[in-house]
Amino acid sequence: MGVGSSEYVRYLAWATEFEQDTGCKLRVFPAESVHVRYQYSKNGQGTIASSGWAEWIESIWAKGAHATRLGGPWPIRGMLTSVEVPFIAYTTADSPIKSYKDITTETRIGTCPALGLVDNIARDILPAAAGIDPAQANVVAFGSYGGEALSPLEGTADIGISVPASSYTQQVASGPKGIRIIDLNFDNDPAALARIHEINPLWVFGAATEGVKESIGVNGLFVVGHYHTRAQTDADFVYHWVKWMVDNYDTYSKKTVGFSTTTVERTVYNLPRDPEPAHAGAVRYFKELGVWTDAMTTQNEKKIETIQKYVVAYDEAIAKADEMEIKVDPGNEEWMNLWQSYKDTLPAIVVPPLE
């Protein structure tokens, strides 16, 4: 993600140690746009990326701006849990907005369209929670993550969205007006949760455990993210990278917050509960440790089969578009309808039962 994100800081934390220890040269580069990030992942320009399913699944669906010739479905493979964190919505402490119920069509909600999770909260979750037609929400789009996340501090929007430990959230919290987190806890508001799940039934919400003190115990859109790569990435590299991350955890994890779930235990717990398949190199390492079962292998094969069907169908759809002289562009309705006709024949991307 972007330079000001907590994720970028975590990459630098382990990458510098990895280079020094192994002599392997790495380039850590920010790709703030999720669409660009997965284009790099698909074509092999980027070896490692990370995010939760709510972002990568949109690239597999070729949703919106992902539906380009360079974008779209790719053979994603998980390696190691990167983070378990909520994306939180917040305003300034002196704001009249004390909960999502105070949001109106006049409330300026900041978003960064290039970041799927931020956009999901801004355009869908907050309006639905407040009982507002998302089409009527006053969403203010910013060209960067920083512009969106700092918008309450700078007065360019009333609500910003980030993760609790990001430098942006810290800047807002330490600003002259302070910060107020908008709690996305719907335990006592089943009607709001029903409106949200009508848009996407897979969204879950959970509390922050680290980050700015105002966020601790307050709920956001909860994301389990994995470091991932494509299937073609060399299995030996993946095996040795995962092993290095595990063996050197005590060194790099002290350099910044957010590594508490980058462990074997959390990974083998999370991957079987996620639609993302595991990479063969990571599976090899987990099998050596005796923590990967035959049932996990069977489940993983089913997930791989589903993802591959999307990859093949997208290639076929592009070939058909070329044959019909249809421009492959997300702004071209004819192309989007053609791809949808292929997608309608594909299985849902779900988590197969672990049997």
N, C-alpha and C positions, 0 to 999 in steps of 0.2 A: 504494500500500500504506500501512501504518500510519506514524505520525509518526516512530517510531524506526527505520524501515527505511532502508537506503542508497538505495533507489529514490526515496523521498520527498525526500531531500536532493538527489538529482540533478534532480528536477523543479524544486525551488526554485532551483537553480543556474542553469538555463537560462531559467526563467520570469521571474526578476527582470531578467535582462539583456534578454530579449525585450520586456518592458514598457517598460523605459527607452529602448530603441532605437526601438521602433515606435509607442509610445503606445497600443498595444492592451492593454486590461485583461484580465487572466487571474485565474482563481480556481483555486488548487491546493488540493484538499481530499482528505484521507485517506479511503480506502474499504478498510478492513482486510479486510472480508469479500469474497472473490472473487465470491460470488453477487450482492452489492449492486453491486460494481464493474461487472459485465456487464449488470445491469439498467439502470444509468446509460448504458452504452454502447449498449444496444439501443434505449432510448427517446430518446436524444439529449440527456439531461441532462448527460452527460459527453461532451466532444468527443474527448479523447485519453486513452487508457489504455495499459497495457503489461503484457506477461507473455509467457512462453513457451507453446508449443503445449500442454504438459501441463495448463495451467490453462484456456486459452480453449476447448480442444476439448471439455472437459466441459460448458461452457455450450452448445455446438453440439449435443452429444449430449443435452442436458437431463438430465444425470445427477444423481441425488439431489436436493439442495435447489435445483438450477437449474430443476427441472420445475414452475415456477409460471406463473401467467398473465402476470406481468411478465418472467419469465426465459425461458430456452430459447434456441433458435437465433436468430442474428442475422447480418446480412451483414457479417462482419468483413473489414477491409481493412488490410494492413500499409503502413507509411510509411517507417520508418527503424529499423535495428537499435538497440535500447536497451541491451542488455547480453549478454554471453556469460559466464556465471558458474555455478559449482557451488553447489547448496545442500548444506551440510555438516552432519554430525551430530557432536556433541562431548559430552564429559563433563569433569569436573574432573581435573586432572593427578594427583591422589592416588587416583583411583578404581581399583578392581580391574579395570574394563573397559578392556582394552587394544586390543581389536579387536572386530569384529562377532561373532566366534566366541565371545566371552565373554558375549554377551547370553543371558539365560535368561527363563523365564516370570515370574521375580521382578523382573527389571529394569524400572524405571519409565521408559517412553519418553514424553516430552512431545510433545503435538501441539496444533495450533490447527485445529479442523475447518473453519474459514472459509478457510483457506489450503491450496489443493489440493496444492501441491508438498510442503509440510511434512507434510501428512496422508499423502501417498503414501509418503514415507520412513518415517514413524512406524508406520503401520498395515500396510504391505505390504513395503517393501524391506528394512528392518532385520530383521523377523522371518523373512522368506524367506531372507535371507542367512545367518542364524543357524541355519536348519533348524527353525524353530518354526512351527507352524500359526498364521497371522496371527490367527485367531479366539481363540487362547490367549495372545496377547501382552498384556502389562500396559501398556496405553496409557492415559496420563493426559491428559485433554482440558482445555485452558485456554481461557478466553473471549477472550484477546487474543494477538497475536503476541508482545508483550513478555513476558507471563506465561509463555508456552511457552519462548521463547528464553533467558530468564534463569533457568529452573527449576533447572539444575545449580548455579548460583551460590547460589540461595536454598534449595536442598535440597528442593524440591517435586517434582523428578523426577531421575532419574539421567542421562538423555540429553536434550539440547536440539538444536534444528535452526534454522539461520539461514544467511545468506550470509557469506562471510569478512570483508567490509568493513562489516557493519552495526554500529550502535552497541551492539546487544545482545551480539554476539560479542566486541566489544572490551571490554565491561564484564566478561564472564566471564573473558576472557584476563587482564585486569588485576586480577582479584579475588584474594583471599588464597590461594586454592587453585590458581590458574592454570587452563589449559585443555589438554585432550588431544583432538585430532581423531580420529574413528574413520574410518580410511581405507576408502573404498568402491572399492577396486581389486580386481577379480575375475579378473585375468589368470591367476593361478595357482589359481583355484578355479572351474573351469567348472561344477561341480555347483551352486554357489551362484548363479552367473549364470543358469543354466538355470531354477532355481526362480523367480528374479526375472522373467525374460522369459516365463515361463508366465503371469504376471499381466499383464504389459504388455511386448510385444517391442520397443516403441519407446524404452524408457528407455535412455539412454546415460550414461556416467560419465566425468568428466574432472577434471583437476587445477586447483586454484586458482593464479592468478598474481598476485593482489594481495589485500590484507586483512591480518588478524592474521598475524604471522610464523609462528606454528605451523601455519597452514593452507597455506602456500606449498608447492606440489608434492604436496599431499594431495588425494585424489579425493572428489568428491561427486556428486550427481545433477546432471548438466550440462544447463544450460538456455540456449538462444538465445532471447532475448526481443526483441520488436519493439514500438515505439510503433505503436498501431493505432487505427483509428476505424471508423465504419460507412460503408457504400457511399454513403449519402445526404449525407455531409459534402461541402461545396462543394469542387470540384476545384481552384479557384483558391486557396482557403485552404490546402489541403494542399500544393499546388505551392509557394506562397510560404513556408509554414512549413518544409518540408523544405529549401528553398534557404537560408532564414535559418539553420537549424541547421548547415548545411554551411559557410556563409560566416562564421559567428561562432564556429566551433568553438574557435578558439584563446583566445577570451575566457572562455566559460563552463566549458570543460573543465578549467581550472586551479583552479576553485573547490572541487572535490571529486574523489574517485577514481571510476572506473567508466565513464568515457566513451571508453575506448580503442577500443571497437568501434562507436561511434556515427559511422560514416563511410559514404560512398557505397560504398567498396570492399567493406566487410564486408556491407553491405545487399544489394548485387547478387550477392554470393557466397551469402548465407544464404537469401534469399527463394526462389530456385529449388530449395532443398533443404528447404523447409518447406511444410507443407500450407496455410499462410495465403496468400491471394491479396494482391496489391499493389493499392493504391488508384490510380485513374486519374490523380490529380494527381501522385502520386509517380512513376508511370511516365512521365508527360509530362516531368518534370524529368530523369529518368535517360536518356530518349531524347535530350534536348537535349545531354546530356554525352556521348552516343554509347556508353553502357555497357549499354543495354538492347536486346536482340536480338529479332528476329521470333520465334525459338523460345521466348524467355521469354514473349512476348505470347500465343502459342498455349497454352503450359503454363498461364499465368495464367487464361486463359479457361476452361480445363477445371476449375481449382480453384474458380473463381467458380460454375460450373455445379453442382458438387457441393454447395457450401455453400448455394446457393439452394434446392436440393431439400429440404434439412433445414428451411429457413425456411418454405417452402410447406407441407411435410408437418406441421409443428408447428401452424401456423394451422388446417390441416384437422382435426388431431386435437383441438384445443380446440373447434372448431365442432361436431365430432361428440360430444364430451363434453357440451357444453351441450345438444345435441339429446337425448342420452340421460340428461340430468340427473345426470351424473357430476361430482363435485366435483374441480376441477383443483387438486390438492394433492399434493405429493410423499409425504405420509404416507398417501395413499389408494391402496391396491393396485390397485383397479379402474382408476383413471386411469393408473397407471404401466404396467399391462398393456396398456391401450389405446394409449398412446404407443409402447410397445415393438412392438406389432403394425404400426404405421406405420414405425418405425425399421428393422424387419426387411426392409422392401422397398427401403431406401435403399442407395446405394453406400458403400463404406468411404471414410473421409476419409484419403486417402493423398497422396503427392507424385507427380504424373504424370511420366512420363519427359520429359526435356528433349531434344527431337529437332529 
